[in-house]
Amino acid sequence: MTNRSVSGPGGESPPGPLPVHVGQDTVPAVPLPAELVEPARTLFADRLPLAATYAELLAGPGVLRGLIGPRETPRIWDRHLLNCAAVAEFIPTGSSIVDVGSGAGLPGIVLAIARPDLTITLVEPLARRAVFLAEVVDALDLGETVTVLRARAEELAASRREGAGGRRRRPTRAGRTGGPLPAAPGAPVELADLPADLRVPADIVTARAVAPLDRLAGWCLPLAVPGGRLLALKGASAADEVAEHAEVVRRLGGSAPVVRQGGRGVVDPPTTVVEVVRERAGRPAATASRTSGGRRGGTPGGPR
Ligand SMILES: C[S@@+](CC[C@H](N)C(=O)[O-])C[C@H]1O[C@@H](n2cnc3c(N)ncnc32)[C@H](O)[C@@H]1O
């Protein structure tokens, strides 16, 4: 493999969009291990070739741009794609999804591949990640069902509250008479240019490896419709987090969190998901962060 289009492995984006037709010289093949063929077929069905292309984009440009660690490449199928796709069983047909903190597209892009019936908004504040996401959406032709928004979850929630009768929103790029301009292909949408038909708040809010449960609930529950659900993909600490943060989640308007296992009998290990139903409007997120000792509005271990 030669890295002909790469400016450096340190994380700066190479110029130009991702290749739509992936070539052997810029994008490494990411073989699907034999023992994962059956689970992958079960979870992706006829969209498995699209999942394979996404695996290559993660392992190629995703690694070169510093969005995913090089040591993840051999684990892309099980630890990332299948782990995320296993969440689909908790999502009813035709649902709207907001994926908070999508990073390189996990789980949002994976769900869009596995479930073309879903309408998905990917929310990612970091510009180079949001640009990568928009380019992936373009390369995989997912634009009909996926919107990439460069914003923080709490900013999006505030802007939707304002749009629903609070403060007037500032004029969009299109001015006072027209609607927002559509984002250019391969570019994320900015908060000031939200499409009029954006399905936010959504039926389901997903998040993986973004923040502890109390902070996550503060950011995500306002992005769910009443009766909608937060599905937080968690690791081994899920039960501890539930025990620690259940009271804060309740004050934020959430139900008692429940730990579920997705993909049982299909993926090993199954995907651990904490599910919270939005039961009512809760107290503002900053209150929850203070009570649990978190930084107000801080980002969990990540750059802004
Ligand atoms: C550790 S990464 C996880 C990325 C991806 N979900 C995954 O599982 O690989 C956390 C992501 O959350 C994003 N993030 C942090 N604070 C956020 C906020 N307030 N709203 C939305 N995204 C946020 C970061 O920019 C980063 O991309």
The ligand as an ORCA input file, in Angstrom:
! r2SCAN-3c Opt
* xyz 0 1
  C     -14.407      8.892     22.618
  S     -15.204      9.595     21.241
  C     -16.331      8.297     20.777
  C     -16.685      8.364     19.329
  C     -17.631      7.270     18.845
  N     -18.942      7.401     19.446
  C     -17.047      5.901     19.098
  O     -17.647      5.103     19.808
  O     -15.959      5.629     18.569
  C     -16.281     10.813     21.962
  C     -16.882     11.738     20.929
  O     -17.856     12.568     21.569
  C     -17.742     13.872     21.060
  N     -18.327     14.798     22.054
  C     -17.773     15.238     23.201
  N     -18.601     16.088     23.833
  C     -19.722     16.181     23.076
  C     -20.951     16.918     23.189
  N     -21.171     17.727     24.222
  N     -21.885     16.777     22.212
  C     -21.651     15.941     21.160
  N     -20.496     15.234     20.999
  C     -19.557     15.349     21.942
  C     -16.254     14.050     20.821
  O     -15.953     15.097     19.895
  C     -15.875     12.676     20.297
  O     -15.966     12.575     18.900
*
